[in-house]
Amino acid sequence: MQLEAHRRLREEVSSSRELLARLNKLEVDNLRLSNIVAQANTPLADVQLAELAKLQDEVRALRKRTNDLERLQAEIGQLRSKLTSMSSNTPPDVPAADIYPRESWAFAGYDTPEAALESATWAISQGNEAAYLAGLAPALRGEMQGQLADGSFADAGPGELSDVTGYRIVDRQSISDTQKTLSIHTDGHDDEPPVTLNFVKTPDGWQIVSQSSGEDP
């Protein structure tokens, strides 16, 4: 919708400029013929009178079109503001069961991808490194252990989510019986696109194996 509004705005601005240029020329022609009428000692020929009337009608029509274009540009501007507001301030509409406000986060185990996600999110918010790593697949866990070797997770984890008010699942896909994906919108970061997490089922439950954006979960 924003792209369409932008396209319409560019087209209307270009059309408006052309109309204004044409209007200016017609105004000059209209003024010239009007002066001829005022200064002539003899009446204008019928063809000249017809030309003058035609020019005056066209000037009036173009003035109206110019006013209409200005109103349309104002409406497009309002639409763009509304679209920007909607895209940046309104979280996606999902079923209540897929909304996880911050105050409801808890350790939920790893029996489902949804539970594993909540457990990992809770662990980050609490700075609980052990619970966080338990929710990661072995390869990713080894990578994260290397990054967390300085022991900063207890402080960095809660700080990472300090301005997050919750999250919501906006999409889920089943790749196979042992592979699932969850697309997550982070409330509080409403101007950011959803992140898709890939889960794999292991003997220890569902674990995060990767994040589609390429960032670390």
Backbone as a chain_set.jsonl record, in Angstrom:
{"seq": "MQLEAHRRLREEVSSSRELLARLNKLEVDNLRLSNIVAQANTPLADVQLAELAKLQDEVRALRKRTNDLERLQAEIGQLRSKLTSMSSNTPPDVPAADIYPRESWAFAGYDTPEAALESATWAISQGNEAAYLAGLAPALRGEMQGQLADGSFADAGPGELSDVTGYRIVDRQSISDTQKTLSIHTDGHDDEPPVTLNFVKTPDGWQIVSQSSGEDP", "coords": {"N": [[0.823, -1.212, 0.0], [1.985, 1.218, 0.765], [3.945, 1.509, -1.234], [2.326, 1.736, -3.488], [0.986, 4.099, -2.88], [3.144, 5.866, -2.89], [3.886, 5.677, -5.577], [1.587, 6.692, -6.859], [1.669, 9.271, -5.847], [4.031, 10.325, -6.974], [3.317, 10.249, -9.693], [1.133, 11.998, -9.724], [2.301, 14.382, -8.877], [4.031, 14.885, -11.0], [2.133, 15.141, -13.06], [0.767, 17.334, -12.089], [2.693, 19.36, -12.263], [2.961, 19.541, -15.038], [0.4, 20.385, -15.723], [0.291, 22.854, -14.423], [2.252, 24.264, -15.835], [1.049, 24.329, -18.348], [-1.241, 25.724, -17.687], [-0.179, 28.209, -17.003], [0.723, 29.064, -19.526], [-1.7, 29.203, -20.895], [-2.937, 31.174, -19.432], [-1.41, 33.374, -20.173], [-2.003, 33.482, -22.926], [-4.743, 33.929, -22.752], [-4.801, 36.392, -21.462], [-3.565, 37.925, -23.424], [-5.425, 37.828, -25.573], [-7.592, 38.957, -24.303], [-6.673, 41.526, -23.874], [-6.52, 42.367, -26.503], [-9.214, 42.452, -27.128], [-10.003, 44.505, -25.426], [-8.562, 46.687, -26.403], [-9.034, 46.901, -29.098], [-10.409, 48.774, -31.85], [-12.325, 47.865, -33.453], [-14.82, 45.302, -33.536], [-13.925, 41.933, -32.606], [-13.291, 39.255, -34.9], [-15.555, 36.532, -35.507], [-14.228, 34.073, -35.292], [-12.049, 34.711, -33.675], [-13.299, 35.49, -31.32], [-14.433, 33.054, -30.633], [-12.147, 31.586, -30.176], [-11.129, 32.932, -27.941], [-13.162, 32.443, -26.041], [-12.948, 29.686, -25.881], [-10.371, 29.398, -24.843], [-10.722, 30.617, -22.337], [-12.544, 28.857, -21.136], [-10.967, 26.562, -21.027], [-8.924, 27.388, -19.332], [-10.376, 27.73, -16.936], [-11.164, 25.047, -16.515], [-8.682, 23.787, -16.195], [-7.76, 25.084, -13.913], [-9.541, 24.031, -12.049], [-8.836, 21.309, -12.17], [-6.225, 21.496, -11.224], [-6.688, 22.314, -8.585], [-8.033, 20.032, -7.712], [-5.967, 18.153, -7.903], [-4.228, 19.12, -5.956], [-5.743, 18.662, -3.683], [-5.839, 15.873, -3.839], [-3.129, 15.232, -3.516], [-2.789, 16.045, -0.89], [-4.464, 14.213, 0.374], [-3.117, 11.833, -0.258], [-0.78, 12.269, 1.159], [-1.796, 12.175, 3.772], [-2.616, 9.517, 3.778], [-0.164, 8.216, 3.532], [0.973, 8.906, 5.978], [-0.761, 7.598, 7.729], [-0.315, 4.929, 6.958], [2.362, 4.644, 7.61], [2.192, 4.99, 10.349], [0.577, 2.792, 11.001], [2.224, 0.653, 10.211], [4.427, 0.967, 11.855], [3.578, 1.147, 14.495], [1.532, -0.607, 15.161], [1.09, -3.8, 16.306], [1.099, -7.117, 14.78], [-2.042, -8.735, 14.161], [-3.019, -11.464, 15.892], [-4.172, -14.721, 17.067], [-5.215, -14.878, 20.524], [-3.929, -16.893, 21.951], [-1.456, -17.005, 20.807], [-0.053, -14.856, 21.686], [2.404, -13.625, 23.8], [2.811, -11.979, 26.475], [5.253, -10.107, 28.32], [5.073, -10.352, 31.128], [4.033, -12.866, 31.443], [5.921, -14.723, 30.835], [7.673, -17.759, 31.356], [9.529, -20.622, 32.561], [8.991, -23.184, 30.399], [9.657, -25.689, 29.595], [10.593, -28.095, 27.006], [8.93, -29.445, 25.314], [7.432, -28.762, 23.075], [7.833, -26.704, 20.093], [6.831, -24.143, 20.67], [6.878, -24.111, 23.474], [9.623, -24.42, 23.888], [10.555, -22.068, 22.767], [9.404, -20.142, 24.492], [10.7, -20.855, 26.86], [13.368, -20.324, 26.213], [13.227, -17.57, 25.748], [12.394, -16.648, 28.26], [14.658, -17.478, 29.709], [16.667, -15.839, 28.654], [15.716, -13.333, 29.47], [16.017, -13.577, 32.178], [18.668, -13.929, 32.509], [19.622, -16.511, 32.624], [21.829, -18.661, 31.846], [22.233, -21.462, 31.574], [19.648, -22.566, 31.18], [19.049, -21.295, 28.819], [21.005, -22.247, 26.989], [20.297, -24.934, 27.005], [18.11, -24.982, 25.39], [19.052, -24.874, 22.841], [20.149, -26.387, 19.794], [22.777, -28.862, 19.468], [25.015, -28.005, 17.734], [24.602, -25.226, 17.49], [24.602, -24.596, 20.146], [27.253, -25.08, 20.914], [28.514, -23.081, 19.465], [27.407, -20.772, 20.662], [28.293, -21.081, 23.271], [30.978, -20.549, 22.999], [30.867, -17.822, 22.388], [29.856, -16.856, 24.726], [31.783, -17.153, 26.582], [32.98, -15.313, 28.245], [31.377, -14.976, 30.402], [29.284, -13.122, 30.547], [26.559, -13.345, 30.225], [24.594, -13.215, 32.235], [24.228, -10.522, 32.664], [24.08, -9.43, 30.088], [21.964, -10.805, 28.841], [19.364, -10.079, 30.099], [19.56, -7.339, 29.487], [19.408, -7.338, 26.739], [16.746, -7.74, 26.224], [15.473, -5.638, 27.415], [13.738, -3.586, 26.565], [11.627, -4.922, 25.521], [8.265, -5.835, 25.354], [6.884, -8.109, 25.051], [6.132, -10.988, 22.976], [4.889, -12.343, 19.881], [3.54, -15.068, 18.042], [3.523, -15.133, 14.671], [3.462, -16.764, 12.513], [3.644, -20.209, 11.628], [5.325, -23.129, 10.558], [5.368, -26.481, 9.401], [7.916, -28.474, 8.668], [8.712, -31.09, 8.743], [8.112, -34.08, 10.715], [10.019, -33.704, 12.602], [11.03, -31.216, 12.271], [10.364, -27.829, 12.578], [9.137, -24.464, 12.117], [8.94, -21.204, 13.553], [7.636, -18.014, 13.229], [8.351, -14.915, 14.57], [7.099, -11.99, 16.047], [8.345, -9.191, 17.71], [7.097, -7.518, 20.369], [7.263, -4.121, 21.117], [9.346, -3.681, 19.521], [8.195, -2.769, 17.113], [8.704, -1.765, 14.602], [10.375, -3.475, 13.368], [10.969, -6.31, 11.217], [9.364, -9.601, 11.332], [11.049, -12.397, 12.892], [12.278, -15.529, 11.926], [12.495, -18.584, 13.469], [14.155, -21.693, 13.458], [13.39, -24.953, 14.376], [14.384, -28.103, 15.783], [13.607, -31.466, 16.519], [14.826, -33.257, 19.226], [16.288, -35.903, 21.28], [16.231, -34.613, 23.706], [14.134, -32.916, 23.576], [12.444, -30.157, 21.88], [14.546, -27.977, 20.079], [16.261, -24.922, 19.302], [17.667, -24.53, 16.168], [18.561, -22.775, 14.238], [18.416, -19.385, 12.989], [16.522, -17.716, 10.614], [17.261, -15.221, 9.641], [19.901, -15.122, 9.925], [21.049, -14.112, 12.146], [22.211, -14.482, 15.542], [20.186, -16.35, 17.757]], "CA": [[0.0, 0.0, 0.0], [2.859, 2.379, 0.781], [4.565, 1.641, -2.548], [1.308, 2.233, -4.412], [0.764, 5.509, -2.547], [4.303, 6.622, -3.377], [3.82, 5.736, -7.038], [0.526, 7.636, -7.217], [2.105, 10.626, -5.509], [4.988, 10.768, -7.991], [2.596, 10.491, -10.931], [0.287, 13.18, -9.599], [3.167, 15.554, -8.819], [4.471, 15.139, -12.374], [0.978, 15.65, -13.808], [0.458, 18.68, -11.588], [3.66, 20.295, -12.831], [2.622, 19.759, -16.441], [-0.827, 21.178, -15.777], [0.599, 24.226, -14.035], [2.952, 24.893, -16.953], [0.055, 24.591, -19.394], [-2.127, 26.765, -17.185], [0.518, 29.49, -17.133], [0.714, 29.456, -20.939], [-3.066, 29.599, -21.259], [-3.2, 32.463, -18.794], [-0.78, 34.39, -21.018], [-2.804, 33.596, -24.147], [-6.028, 34.516, -22.385], [-4.559, 37.812, -21.207], [-3.272, 38.573, -24.711], [-6.665, 38.007, -26.323], [-8.441, 39.901, -23.566], [-6.16, 42.868, -24.165], [-6.923, 42.704, -27.869], [-10.625, 42.836, -27.069], [-10.147, 45.801, -24.762], [-7.905, 47.769, -27.128], [-9.435, 46.965, -30.516], [-11.434, 49.736, -32.214], [-13.376, 47.146, -34.177], [-15.113, 44.011, -32.891], [-13.161, 40.783, -33.069], [-13.984, 38.331, -35.78], [-16.198, 35.418, -34.791], [-13.254, 33.029, -34.99], [-11.239, 35.157, -32.539], [-14.158, 35.401, -30.129], [-14.567, 31.637, -30.301], [-10.862, 31.17, -29.594], [-11.058, 33.509, -26.608], [-14.083, 31.706, -25.171], [-12.384, 28.35, -25.692], [-9.25, 29.517, -23.916], [-11.232, 30.903, -21.003], [-13.116, 27.613, -20.609], [-9.882, 25.629, -20.723], [-8.259, 27.893, -18.132], [-11.225, 27.38, -15.775], [-11.1, 23.594, -16.31], [-7.369, 23.442, -15.67], [-7.711, 25.545, -12.521], [-10.27, 23.055, -11.239], [-8.026, 20.101, -12.094], [-5.09, 21.791, -10.351], [-7.197, 22.266, -7.211], [-8.306, 18.625, -7.408], [-4.683, 17.497, -7.693], [-3.702, 19.548, -4.656], [-6.486, 17.913, -2.657], [-5.409, 14.481, -3.907], [-1.808, 15.145, -2.91], [-2.975, 16.133, 0.564], [-5.031, 12.932, 0.808], [-2.051, 10.834, -0.333], [0.091, 12.529, 2.294], [-2.449, 11.642, 4.963], [-2.58, 8.063, 3.676], [1.194, 7.783, 3.833], [1.17, 9.039, 7.423], [-1.505, 6.519, 8.382], [0.354, 3.665, 6.685], [3.578, 4.622, 8.414], [1.772, 4.784, 11.731], [0.102, 1.424, 11.139], [3.314, -0.301, 10.081], [5.429, 1.129, 12.899], [3.044, 1.175, 15.85], [0.502, -1.599, 15.396], [1.597, -5.17, 16.179], [0.234, -7.983, 13.98], [-3.222, -9.296, 14.82], [-2.926, -12.922, 15.954], [-5.001, -15.257, 18.157], [-4.721, -14.575, 21.873], [-3.038, -17.968, 22.4], [-0.127, -16.815, 20.212], [0.528, -13.644, 22.25], [3.117, -13.941, 25.026], [3.271, -10.753, 27.143], [6.462, -10.313, 29.133], [4.766, -10.772, 32.497], [3.603, -14.268, 31.464], [7.027, -15.615, 30.484], [8.073, -18.704, 32.394], [10.185, -21.798, 32.015], [7.9, -24.052, 29.936], [10.183, -26.961, 29.108], [10.996, -28.166, 25.598], [8.104, -30.474, 24.681], [6.943, -28.239, 21.794], [8.594, -25.526, 19.689], [6.311, -22.978, 21.391], [7.396, -24.171, 24.839], [11.059, -24.186, 23.827], [10.736, -20.627, 22.518], [9.118, -19.404, 25.723], [11.752, -21.144, 27.828], [14.574, -19.601, 25.808], [12.99, -16.139, 25.969], [12.432, -16.458, 29.712], [16.04, -17.64, 30.163], [17.403, -14.62, 28.294], [15.251, -12.225, 30.318], [16.473, -13.813, 33.548], [20.115, -14.124, 32.533], [19.852, -17.907, 32.986], [22.595, -19.206, 30.724], [22.047, -22.908, 31.46], [18.346, -22.818, 30.562], [19.119, -20.807, 27.439], [21.794, -23.187, 26.183], [19.569, -26.194, 26.908], [17.116, -24.854, 24.329], [19.732, -24.765, 21.554], [20.674, -27.622, 19.221], [24.198, -28.998, 19.82], [25.945, -27.18, 16.959], [24.395, -23.83, 17.867], [24.982, -24.461, 21.551], [28.703, -24.945, 20.965], [28.859, -21.747, 18.968], [27.035, -19.769, 21.648], [29.162, -21.22, 24.451], [32.203, -19.824, 22.695], [30.603, -16.389, 22.461], [29.505, -16.49, 26.101], [32.866, -17.611, 27.452], [33.384, -14.272, 29.202], [30.466, -15.004, 31.534], [28.498, -11.885, 30.595], [25.157, -13.589, 29.898], [23.72, -12.799, 33.334], [23.938, -9.098, 32.482], [23.748, -9.135, 28.69], [20.662, -11.371, 28.496], [18.264, -9.172, 30.456], [19.706, -6.078, 28.777], [19.002, -7.538, 25.349], [15.283, -7.695, 26.149], [15.005, -4.639, 28.381], [12.635, -2.779, 26.033], [10.647, -5.824, 24.899], [7.072, -5.988, 26.195], [6.305, -9.417, 24.786], [6.302, -11.432, 21.596], [3.739, -13.06, 19.359], [3.826, -15.963, 16.927], [2.74, -14.661, 13.529], [3.364, -17.832, 11.523], [4.324, -21.455, 11.982], [5.398, -24.061, 9.448], [5.838, -27.82, 9.728], [8.756, -28.999, 7.594], [8.585, -32.551, 8.905], [7.754, -34.399, 12.096], [11.099, -33.314, 13.504], [11.498, -29.873, 11.926], [9.305, -26.82, 12.586], [9.59, -23.068, 12.167], [8.055, -20.217, 14.153], [7.966, -16.618, 12.911], [8.09, -14.174, 15.803], [7.11, -10.524, 16.097], [8.723, -8.729, 19.044], [6.374, -6.327, 20.812], [8.235, -3.143, 21.594], [10.191, -3.442, 18.344], [7.164, -2.933, 16.101], [9.176, -1.347, 13.282], [11.264, -4.505, 12.857], [10.245, -7.438, 10.614], [9.386, -10.834, 12.131], [12.212, -13.275, 12.814], [11.873, -16.925, 11.833], [13.367, -19.521, 14.167], [14.036, -23.077, 13.0], [13.479, -25.888, 15.507], [14.565, -29.52, 15.478], [13.237, -32.315, 17.656], [15.94, -34.093, 19.672], [15.915, -36.692, 22.469], [16.062, -33.704, 24.844], [13.015, -32.026, 23.299], [12.609, -29.257, 20.737], [15.64, -27.034, 20.279], [16.494, -23.967, 18.212], [18.838, -24.923, 15.394], [19.061, -21.627, 13.499], [17.504, -18.26, 12.774], [16.577, -17.518, 9.175], [17.894, -13.959, 9.299], [21.353, -15.271, 10.014], [21.542, -13.569, 13.413], [22.154, -15.431, 16.642], [18.953, -16.221, 18.538]], "C": [[0.855, 1.258, 0.0], [3.5, 2.605, -0.581], [3.585, 2.207, -3.556], [1.037, 3.707, -4.156], [1.913, 6.374, -3.056], [4.25, 6.776, -4.892], [2.78, 6.741, -7.49], [0.958, 9.069, -6.951], [3.074, 11.157, -6.55], [4.284, 11.099, -9.295], [1.786, 11.785, -10.858], [1.117, 14.457, -9.519], [3.646, 15.917, -10.216], [3.343, 15.729, -13.202], [0.642, 17.069, -13.391], [1.409, 19.714, -12.168], [3.337, 20.598, -14.29], [1.383, 20.639, -16.578], [-0.555, 22.638, -15.429], [1.33, 24.967, -15.155], [1.973, 25.253, -18.07], [-0.887, 25.716, -18.99], [-1.481, 28.139, -17.321], [0.502, 29.992, -18.575], [-0.672, 29.933, -21.364], [-3.434, 30.941, -20.643], [-2.62, 33.6, -19.643], [-1.591, 34.606, -22.296], [-4.135, 34.285, -23.876], [-5.891, 36.021, -22.16], [-4.316, 38.568, -22.515], [-4.556, 38.84, -25.49], [-7.602, 38.984, -25.619], [-7.985, 41.336, -23.818], [-6.542, 43.325, -25.575], [-8.368, 43.179, -27.898], [-10.777, 44.234, -26.491], [-9.61, 46.953, -25.603], [-8.403, 47.938, -28.568], [-10.531, 48.009, -30.728], [-12.596, 49.083, -32.947], [-13.619, 45.826, -33.484], [-14.23, 42.911, -33.462], [-13.997, 39.941, -34.014], [-14.542, 37.178, -34.96], [-15.19, 34.345, -34.408], [-12.376, 33.41, -33.802], [-12.029, 35.102, -31.241], [-14.307, 33.951, -29.682], [-13.289, 31.122, -29.642], [-10.716, 31.687, -28.172], [-11.94, 32.742, -25.632], [-13.538, 30.313, -24.853], [-11.237, 28.383, -24.691], [-9.722, 29.766, -22.488], [-11.828, 29.653, -20.36], [-12.017, 26.636, -20.197], [-9.117, 26.069, -19.482], [-9.049, 27.523, -16.884], [-11.144, 25.884, -15.462], [-9.764, 23.177, -15.701], [-7.196, 23.921, -14.232], [-8.401, 24.549, -11.595], [-9.451, 21.776, -11.07], [-6.829, 20.303, -11.172], [-5.52, 21.743, -8.885], [-7.476, 20.83, -6.785], [-7.014, 17.875, -7.129], [-4.084, 17.868, -6.339], [-4.421, 18.814, -3.524], [-6.056, 16.45, -2.637], [-4.039, 14.296, -3.271], [-1.895, 15.206, -1.391], [-3.515, 14.812, 1.112], [-3.971, 11.835, 0.786], [-1.074, 11.015, 0.824], [-0.48, 11.989, 3.596], [-2.411, 10.119, 4.97], [-1.194, 7.531, 4.024], [1.469, 7.854, 5.334], [0.466, 7.918, 8.175], [-0.82, 5.181, 8.188], [1.627, 3.536, 7.504], [3.254, 4.344, 9.877], [1.344, 3.348, 11.963], [1.255, 0.438, 11.135], [4.295, -0.222, 11.236], [4.879, 1.0, 14.308], [2.039, 0.077, 16.164], [1.059, -2.999, 15.237], [0.628, -6.028, 15.374], [-0.916, -8.546, 14.81], [-3.145, -10.816, 14.747], [-3.858, -13.422, 17.06], [-4.364, -15.008, 19.525], [-3.731, -15.627, 22.366], [-1.626, -17.813, 21.868], [0.541, -15.531, 20.688], [1.137, -13.982, 23.613], [3.635, -12.644, 25.664], [4.413, -11.062, 28.115], [6.14, -10.869, 30.518], [4.343, -12.24, 32.594], [4.749, -15.238, 31.182], [7.4, -16.496, 31.677], [8.853, -19.834, 31.737], [9.105, -22.818, 31.678], [8.383, -25.397, 29.43], [10.484, -26.899, 27.612], [10.148, -29.178, 24.821], [7.551, -30.061, 23.322], [7.835, -27.071, 21.371], [8.153, -24.274, 20.446], [6.851, -22.934, 22.815], [8.892, -23.874, 24.858], [11.362, -22.703, 23.605], [10.489, -19.829, 23.79], [10.212, -19.627, 26.759], [13.023, -20.371, 27.497], [14.419, -18.101, 26.063], [13.045, -15.809, 27.46], [13.874, -16.503, 30.214], [16.87, -16.397, 29.841], [17.025, -13.482, 29.224], [15.748, -12.351, 31.751], [17.995, -13.936, 33.651], [20.497, -15.538, 32.918], [20.529, -18.619, 31.809], [22.343, -20.696, 30.519], [20.732, -23.236, 30.763], [18.337, -22.383, 29.111], [19.849, -21.809, 26.551], [21.086, -24.514, 26.017], [18.532, -26.161, 25.797], [17.722, -24.744, 22.947], [20.214, -26.131, 21.095], [22.188, -27.667, 19.429], [25.142, -28.08, 19.067], [25.837, -25.706, 17.36], [24.821, -23.591, 19.313], [26.493, -24.282, 21.676], [29.156, -23.572, 20.502], [28.574, -20.68, 20.011], [27.89, -19.873, 22.901], [30.482, -20.497, 24.234], [32.017, -18.329, 22.83], [30.335, -15.922, 23.892], [30.602, -16.858, 27.095], [33.274, -16.573, 28.492], [32.437, -14.155, 30.385], [29.567, -13.796, 31.66], [27.002, -12.098, 30.412], [24.208, -13.084, 30.979], [23.337, -11.33, 33.219], [23.443, -8.797, 31.072], [22.366, -9.638, 28.309], [19.505, -10.452, 28.828], [18.343, -7.839, 29.712], [19.228, -6.165, 27.347], [17.497, -7.386, 25.186], [14.684, -6.603, 27.029], [13.815, -3.829, 27.882], [11.567, -3.615, 25.329], [9.471, -6.025, 25.848], [6.388, -7.34, 25.992], [6.665, -9.861, 23.38], [5.05, -12.168, 21.175], [4.158, -13.899, 18.161], [2.921, -15.569, 15.766], [2.62, -15.719, 12.438], [4.102, -19.048, 12.052], [4.255, -22.393, 10.783], [5.929, -25.399, 9.946], [6.609, -28.361, 8.531], [8.685, -30.52, 7.568], [8.184, -32.809, 10.346], [8.805, -33.92, 13.088], [11.664, -31.928, 13.2], [10.308, -28.919, 11.826], [9.938, -25.429, 12.543], [8.513, -22.224, 12.837], [8.541, -18.833, 13.755], [7.465, -15.741, 14.048], [8.126, -12.671, 15.563], [7.395, -10.112, 17.536], [7.972, -7.455, 19.387], [7.352, -5.38, 21.513], [9.231, -2.805, 20.514], [9.296, -3.528, 17.106], [7.594, -2.496, 14.706], [10.13, -2.373, 12.666], [10.456, -5.657, 12.27], [10.29, -8.663, 11.526], [10.675, -11.617, 11.898], [11.711, -14.713, 12.798], [12.926, -17.811, 12.489], [13.088, -20.93, 13.672], [14.299, -24.012, 14.171], [13.667, -27.313, 14.993], [14.224, -30.317, 16.735], [14.387, -33.261, 17.972], [15.47, -34.947, 20.846], [15.679, -35.816, 23.706], [14.915, -32.715, 24.637], [13.303, -31.148, 22.089], [13.661, -28.214, 21.06], [15.782, -26.131, 19.057], [17.772, -24.366, 17.486], [19.419, -23.748, 14.606], [17.993, -20.549, 13.45], [17.653, -17.844, 11.321], [17.262, -16.233, 8.767], [19.404, -14.04, 9.354], [21.936, -14.709, 11.279], [21.465, -14.647, 14.48], [20.875, -15.264, 17.412], [19.228, -15.78, 19.96]], "O": [[0.525, 2.243, -0.66], [3.598, 3.741, -1.044], [3.945, 3.048, -4.38], [0.875, 4.482, -5.099], [1.698, 7.466, -3.584], [4.526, 7.848, -5.43], [3.034, 7.548, -8.385], [0.655, 9.973, -7.73], [2.962, 12.308, -6.97], [4.599, 12.1, -9.938], [1.756, 12.566, -11.809], [0.703, 15.499, -10.028], [3.672, 17.091, -10.588], [3.544, 16.685, -13.952], [0.278, 17.905, -14.219], [0.992, 20.815, -12.526], [3.422, 21.743, -14.733], [1.324, 21.522, -17.434], [-1.1, 23.547, -16.056], [1.07, 26.144, -15.403], [2.052, 26.329, -18.661], [-1.283, 26.545, -19.809], [-2.135, 29.11, -17.702], [0.296, 31.179, -18.827], [-0.813, 30.92, -22.087], [-4.148, 31.742, -21.246], [-3.247, 34.646, -19.813], [-1.839, 35.74, -22.705], [-4.595, 35.113, -24.663], [-6.726, 36.814, -22.595], [-4.788, 39.691, -22.698], [-4.759, 39.939, -26.005], [-8.318, 39.745, -26.268], [-8.805, 42.244, -23.956], [-6.844, 44.496, -25.81], [-8.715, 44.147, -28.575], [-11.562, 45.045, -26.984], [-10.129, 48.067, -25.536], [-8.213, 48.99, -29.177], [-11.454, 48.131, -29.922], [-13.686, 49.643, -33.055], [-12.693, 45.274, -32.89], [-13.84, 42.942, -34.629], [-15.226, 39.915, -33.944], [-14.064, 36.888, -33.864], [-15.279, 33.768, -33.324], [-11.996, 32.549, -33.009], [-11.503, 34.718, -30.196], [-14.305, 33.662, -28.485], [-13.329, 30.339, -28.693], [-10.236, 30.971, -27.294], [-11.514, 32.427, -24.521], [-13.646, 29.825, -23.728], [-11.132, 27.528, -23.812], [-9.183, 29.193, -21.541], [-11.635, 29.419, -19.167], [-12.112, 25.971, -19.166], [-8.706, 25.238, -18.673], [-8.48, 27.062, -15.895], [-11.065, 25.492, -14.298], [-9.712, 22.329, -14.81], [-6.56, 23.245, -13.423], [-7.914, 24.258, -10.502], [-9.374, 21.222, -9.973], [-6.456, 19.398, -10.426], [-4.807, 21.199, -8.042], [-7.197, 20.446, -5.649], [-6.962, 17.048, -6.218], [-3.501, 17.024, -5.659], [-3.805, 18.4, -2.542], [-5.921, 15.851, -1.57], [-3.809, 13.315, -2.565], [-1.164, 14.505, -0.691], [-3.09, 14.346, 2.169], [-3.919, 11.001, 1.691], [-0.597, 10.037, 1.401], [0.239, 11.422, 4.418], [-2.205, 9.497, 6.012], [-1.062, 6.525, 4.721], [2.118, 6.971, 5.895], [1.007, 7.356, 9.127], [-0.739, 4.38, 9.12], [1.939, 2.466, 8.026], [3.939, 3.574, 10.55], [1.69, 2.744, 12.978], [1.286, -0.497, 11.935], [4.933, -1.218, 11.575], [5.648, 0.765, 15.24], [1.725, -0.147, 17.334], [1.467, -3.367, 14.135], [-0.555, -5.698, 15.293], [-0.773, -8.797, 16.007], [-3.199, -11.39, 13.66], [-4.291, -12.634, 17.901], [-3.142, -14.939, 19.658], [-2.803, -15.308, 23.109], [-0.692, -18.413, 22.401], [1.586, -15.148, 20.161], [0.469, -14.553, 24.474], [4.776, -12.253, 25.418], [4.5, -12.164, 28.657], [6.843, -11.745, 31.022], [4.295, -12.801, 33.689], [4.566, -16.451, 31.281], [7.436, -16.052, 32.825], [8.841, -19.986, 30.516], [8.381, -23.272, 32.564], [7.593, -26.171, 28.888], [10.613, -25.824, 27.027], [10.586, -29.706, 23.798], [7.233, -30.921, 22.501], [8.53, -26.501, 22.212], [8.981, -23.443, 20.82], [7.234, -21.875, 23.312], [9.376, -23.162, 25.737], [12.302, -22.157, 24.181], [11.271, -18.942, 24.131], [10.608, -18.694, 27.458], [13.677, -19.828, 28.387], [15.347, -17.441, 26.53], [13.66, -14.824, 27.869], [14.276, -15.682, 31.039], [17.679, -15.956, 30.658], [17.889, -12.751, 29.71], [15.886, -11.352, 32.456], [18.542, -14.035, 34.749], [21.571, -15.759, 33.477], [19.863, -19.112, 30.9], [22.25, -21.144, 29.376], [20.693, -24.079, 29.866], [17.7, -23.015, 28.268], [19.357, -22.172, 25.482], [21.251, -25.169, 24.988], [18.118, -27.214, 25.312], [16.998, -24.542, 21.972], [20.641, -26.946, 21.913], [22.82, -26.618, 19.554], [25.99, -27.435, 19.684], [26.847, -25.027, 17.545], [25.332, -22.525, 19.657], [26.964, -23.443, 22.444], [30.068, -22.977, 21.077], [29.392, -19.786, 20.23], [28.184, -18.858, 23.533], [31.038, -19.907, 25.159], [32.902, -17.634, 23.329], [30.552, -14.759, 24.232], [30.375, -16.873, 28.305], [33.856, -16.926, 29.517], [32.655, -13.334, 31.276], [29.125, -13.469, 32.761], [26.241, -11.131, 30.439], [23.129, -12.578, 30.668], [22.246, -10.937, 33.631], [22.512, -8.015, 30.88], [21.66, -8.984, 27.54], [18.739, -10.078, 27.94], [17.314, -7.271, 29.346], [18.707, -5.195, 26.796], [17.023, -6.955, 24.134], [13.497, -6.652, 27.349], [12.969, -3.423, 28.679], [10.71, -3.078, 24.627], [9.666, -6.35, 27.019], [5.426, -7.667, 26.686], [7.417, -9.183, 22.679], [4.243, -12.571, 22.014], [5.014, -13.5, 17.37], [1.697, -15.662, 15.866], [1.784, -15.598, 11.542], [5.057, -18.932, 12.821], [3.246, -22.442, 10.08], [6.818, -25.453, 10.796], [6.017, -28.672, 7.498], [8.608, -31.142, 6.508], [7.943, -31.874, 11.109], [8.518, -33.75, 14.273], [12.656, -31.513, 13.798], [9.362, -29.172, 11.079], [11.106, -25.246, 12.884], [7.32, -22.498, 12.702], [9.717, -18.511, 13.922], [6.301, -15.816, 14.439], [9.06, -12.147, 14.956], [6.769, -10.614, 18.469], [8.19, -6.42, 18.757], [8.143, -5.78, 22.367], [9.89, -1.767, 20.571], [9.595, -4.265, 16.167], [6.923, -2.819, 13.726], [10.636, -2.164, 11.563], [9.369, -5.958, 12.764], [11.155, -8.756, 12.397], [11.304, -11.511, 10.846], [10.822, -15.073, 13.569], [14.097, -17.79, 12.111], [11.934, -21.318, 13.489], [15.303, -23.882, 14.871], [13.18, -27.678, 13.923], [14.512, -29.898, 17.856], [14.866, -33.98, 17.095], [14.37, -34.738, 21.357], [15.002, -36.237, 24.644], [14.742, -31.787, 25.427], [14.276, -31.364, 21.366], [13.68, -27.639, 22.148], [15.466, -26.522, 17.933], [18.827, -24.522, 18.102], [20.619, -23.715, 14.332], [16.837, -20.766, 13.814], [18.768, -17.642, 10.84], [17.796, -16.147, 7.661], [20.104, -13.139, 8.89], [23.144, -14.79, 11.504], [20.729, -15.622, 14.329], [20.491, -14.132, 17.708], [18.296, -15.623, 20.749]]}, "num_chains": 1, "name": "protein.A"}
